[in-house]
Amino acid sequence: MKCEGDKTYSQPGKCPVCSMTLKKLTAAKYMVEVRPTQVIRAGETAALVITIKDPGGKPVTKLETVHEKIVHLLVVSKDLSWFTHEHPQMQGDGTLRVAFAFPVPGEYMLYHDFTPPGVGQQVVRVAVTVPGEAPSPLLLAVDSDKEKHVDGYAIVFSTKASLRVGEDAELVFQITKDGKPVTDLQPYLGAMGHLVIISEDLEHFVHSHPLDAVGATGPEVRFHAHFEAAGLYKAWGQFQRGGKLLTVPVVLKVEDDGSHESGGAR
């Protein structure tokens, strides 16, 4: 889980920090193919057929259920101005299928987060281009110090310390509505929140879950993250209340203290 940096354990169990099931480390690299069933057009719902293949090129038809789904598909536009969290469904032929609409022409990155049985978590990126004239990209600007206003909610984002490469970070969302703390958040996909973080260059991806127990229903939700490169990142915190999903975007800056090579993996 990287709650303890790069510390590892020799056998399965629970993370002593966040209590989540430890993820198996693996050198195996899986592949993903994405095929649209029709010409993709901006603003129109399109179906995508997804085929997952093991390192030998053999199609994978069995996946573990993690946070209530077998695949978490996180999709962003190249400039990170647009984000969606989808869940492809397994078909009878072993492929997966999902349908949604890309909002505008341009380049998108699809992050497939899945776990083959006995192998360990895999995150596979696939780029998709939607034809047409793409709008000018929106530049990222750090806004982590500003209160967010989404769907009538006010959200204050904070960190326990400055964000630095290679150091464990605690990221906190404080949620209020009409000036009152929100204390009745509901589990969303088996957790009291989900946090997806993607670097500006699209190379680095984090999918984190709350440090707090499921019974902690707000107003504060705490996440853990571990950054492998300096630079700008965009994060999306997702929470559920009253059956409705609240997605909160935040732009972060991670500093390099000079002991790590910027832009590279450790």
C-alpha positions in Angstrom: 0.0 0.0 0.0 3.1 2.3 0.4 1.7 3.5 3.7 5.1 2.7 5.1 7.1 3.9 2.1 8.8 0.9 0.4 8.5 -1.5 3.3 7.4 -4.9 2.2 6.1 -8.1 3.9 6.9 -11.7 3.1 3.3 -12.9 3.4 -0.3 -11.7 2.8 -2.0 -9.7 5.5 -3.4 -6.2 6.4 -1.6 -2.9 6.2 -0.8 -1.8 9.8 -1.5 1.8 8.9 -4.7 1.8 6.8 -5.9 -1.8 7.5 -6.4 -2.6 3.8 -5.3 -5.9 2.3 -1.6 -5.8 1.3 -1.1 -5.8 -2.5 1.2 -8.4 -4.0 4.3 -7.0 -5.7 5.0 -8.5 -9.1 7.4 -8.0 -12.0 4.7 -9.4 -14.4 3.5 -6.8 -17.0 0.1 -7.3 -18.4 -1.2 -5.7 -21.6 -4.5 -4.1 -22.6 -6.0 -3.6 -26.0 -8.9 -1.1 -26.5 -11.1 -1.3 -29.5 -14.1 1.0 -30.1 -17.2 -0.7 -31.6 -17.8 2.4 -33.8 -16.1 5.6 -34.8 -15.6 7.7 -31.7 -17.2 11.1 -31.9 -16.9 13.8 -29.3 -20.1 14.2 -27.2 -21.5 10.8 -28.3 -21.7 7.7 -26.2 -19.3 5.1 -27.6 -18.7 1.5 -26.5 -15.2 0.3 -26.0 -14.2 -3.4 -26.0 -11.2 -4.1 -23.7 -9.0 -7.2 -23.9 -6.5 -7.9 -21.1 -3.6 -10.1 -21.9 -1.0 -11.7 -19.7 2.8 -11.3 -20.3 2.7 -14.2 -22.7 -0.1 -12.6 -24.8 -2.9 -14.9 -23.6 -6.3 -13.3 -22.9 -7.2 -12.9 -19.3 -10.8 -13.9 -18.4 -10.6 -14.0 -14.6 -9.9 -11.0 -12.3 -10.1 -10.4 -8.6 -12.8 -8.1 -7.3 -11.2 -5.1 -5.7 -13.4 -2.5 -4.1 -16.5 -4.2 -5.5 -15.3 -4.1 -9.1 -13.0 -6.2 -11.3 -11.6 -3.2 -13.2 -11.4 0.4 -12.3 -11.0 2.5 -15.5 -9.8 6.0 -14.8 -9.9 8.3 -17.9 -8.4 11.7 -18.3 -8.0 14.2 -21.1 -4.3 14.9 -21.9 -4.4 18.3 -20.1 -6.2 16.7 -17.1 -9.1 19.1 -17.3 -11.6 16.1 -17.6 -11.9 12.9 -15.6 -14.2 10.0 -15.3 -14.1 6.8 -13.2 -15.8 3.9 -15.0 -16.2 0.1 -14.4 -16.1 -2.2 -17.5 -18.2 -5.3 -17.4 -17.0 -8.8 -18.3 -18.6 -10.3 -21.3 -19.3 -13.9 -22.2 -16.3 -14.0 -24.6 -13.9 -12.9 -21.8 -13.6 -9.3 -23.1 -14.7 -6.3 -21.1 -17.1 -3.6 -22.3 -17.8 0.0 -21.2 -19.7 2.9 -22.7 -19.3 6.6 -22.1 -18.9 9.9 -24.0 -15.6 11.7 -24.5 -16.5 15.4 -24.2 -14.3 17.0 -26.9 -11.9 16.0 -29.6 -8.3 15.4 -28.6 -6.1 12.9 -26.8 -7.1 10.9 -23.7 -5.3 8.5 -21.4 -7.1 5.4 -20.1 -5.7 3.8 -16.9 -6.8 0.3 -16.3 -6.5 -0.8 -12.7 -7.0 -4.5 -12.2 -5.7 -7.5 -10.3 -5.2 -11.0 -11.9 -5.6 -13.8 -9.4 -2.3 -14.6 -7.6 -0.4 -12.0 -9.6 -0.9 -8.6 -8.0 -2.2 -5.2 -9.0 -1.7 -4.0 -12.5 -2.2 -0.4 -13.9 -2.0 -0.3 -17.7 -2.2 2.9 -19.7 -3.7 3.1 -23.2 -4.0 6.3 -25.2 -7.1 7.1 -27.3 -7.5 9.9 -29.8 -10.9 11.4 -30.5 -11.0 12.8 -34.0 -11.6 16.5 -34.6 -10.1 19.8 -33.7 -9.0 19.7 -30.1 -9.5 22.8 -28.0 -6.5 24.6 -26.6 -5.2 22.7 -23.6 -5.8 24.2 -20.1 -2.7 24.8 -18.1 -2.5 23.3 -14.6 -2.3 25.9 -11.8 -1.8 24.9 -8.1 -5.1 25.5 -6.2 -4.6 23.2 -3.2 -4.7 26.2 -0.9 -8.2 27.4 -2.1 -11.5 26.2 -0.9 -13.4 24.1 -3.5 -17.1 24.5 -4.2 -18.7 21.5 -5.9 -22.5 20.8 -6.1 -23.3 23.0 -3.2 -20.5 21.6 -1.0 -17.5 23.5 0.3 -14.3 21.4 0.6 -11.0 22.4 2.2 -8.0 20.5 1.1 -4.9 20.3 3.2 -1.7 18.3 3.8 0.1 17.5 7.0 3.4 18.6 5.6 4.9 19.9 2.3 4.6 17.3 -0.5 8.1 15.9 -1.4 9.4 13.2 -3.6 9.9 9.9 -1.8 8.1 11.0 1.4 4.9 9.6 2.7 2.1 12.2 2.5 -1.2 12.6 4.2 -3.9 14.4 2.2 -7.0 15.6 3.9 -10.5 16.6 2.6 -12.7 18.6 5.0 -16.3 18.6 3.7 -19.1 21.0 4.7 -22.5 22.0 3.3 -24.4 25.2 4.1 -21.7 26.0 6.7 -22.2 22.7 8.6 -19.8 19.7 8.7 -20.9 16.7 6.6 -21.0 13.7 9.0 -23.1 11.2 7.0 -20.9 10.2 4.1 -21.6 6.8 2.7 -19.2 4.1 1.5 -18.4 4.3 -2.2 -17.1 1.1 -3.8 -16.3 -0.4 -0.4 -14.5 2.7 1.0 -15.4 6.1 2.5 -13.7 7.7 -0.5 -11.4 7.2 -3.5 -8.5 9.4 -4.4 -6.9 9.3 -7.9 -3.8 11.3 -8.5 -2.1 11.7 -12.0 1.0 13.6 -12.8 1.0 16.4 -15.4 3.0 14.3 -17.8 0.6 11.4 -17.3 3.4 9.1 -16.3 2.6 8.7 -12.6 -0.6 7.3 -11.2 -1.9 6.8 -7.6 -5.2 5.3 -6.6 -5.6 5.7 -2.8 -8.2 5.0 -0.2 -9.0 6.5 3.2 -6.8 5.9 6.2 -9.9 6.1 8.3 -12.1 3.1 9.0 -15.3 2.7 7.0 -17.3 3.8 10.0 -15.7 7.3 9.9 -18.4 9.2 8.0 -16.9 12.7 7.8 -16.5 15.6 7.8 -12.7 14.8 7.4 -11.4 12.1 5.1 -7.7 11.4 5.1 -5.7 9.7 2.4 -2.1 8.5 2.0 0.1 9.0 -1.1 3.7 8.4 -2.0 5.1 10.5 -4.9 7.9 9.2 -7.2 8.6 12.4 -9.1 8.5 16.1 -8.6 6.1 18.4 -10.5 2.4 19.2 -10.8 -0.3 16.6 -10.2 -4.0 16.7 -10.4 -6.1 14.8 -7.8 -9.7 13.9 -7.8 -11.3 13.0 -4.4 -14.6 11.0 -4.7 -17.1 10.7 -2.0 -20.8 9.6 -1.7 -23.6 11.1 0.2 -27.3 10.5 -0.2 -26.6 8.1 -3.1 -24.9 10.9 -5.1 -21.2 11.0 -6.0 -19.2 14.1 -5.2 -15.9 14.5 -7.2 -13.5 17.2 -6.0 -10.5 18.2 -8.2 -7.3 19.6 -6.7 -4.0 20.6 -8.3 -0.9 19.8 -6.2 2.8 20.6 -6.5 5.4 18.0 -5.3 8.8 19.3 -4.5 12.2 17.6 -5.0 14.7 18.0 -2.1 17.6 17.3 -4.5 18.1 13.7 -3.4 15.9 12.3 -6.2 16.1 12.7 -9.9 13.1 14.7 -11.0 10.7 13.0 -13.4 12.0 9.5 -12.9 10.9 6.5 -11.0 12.8 5.5 -7.9 
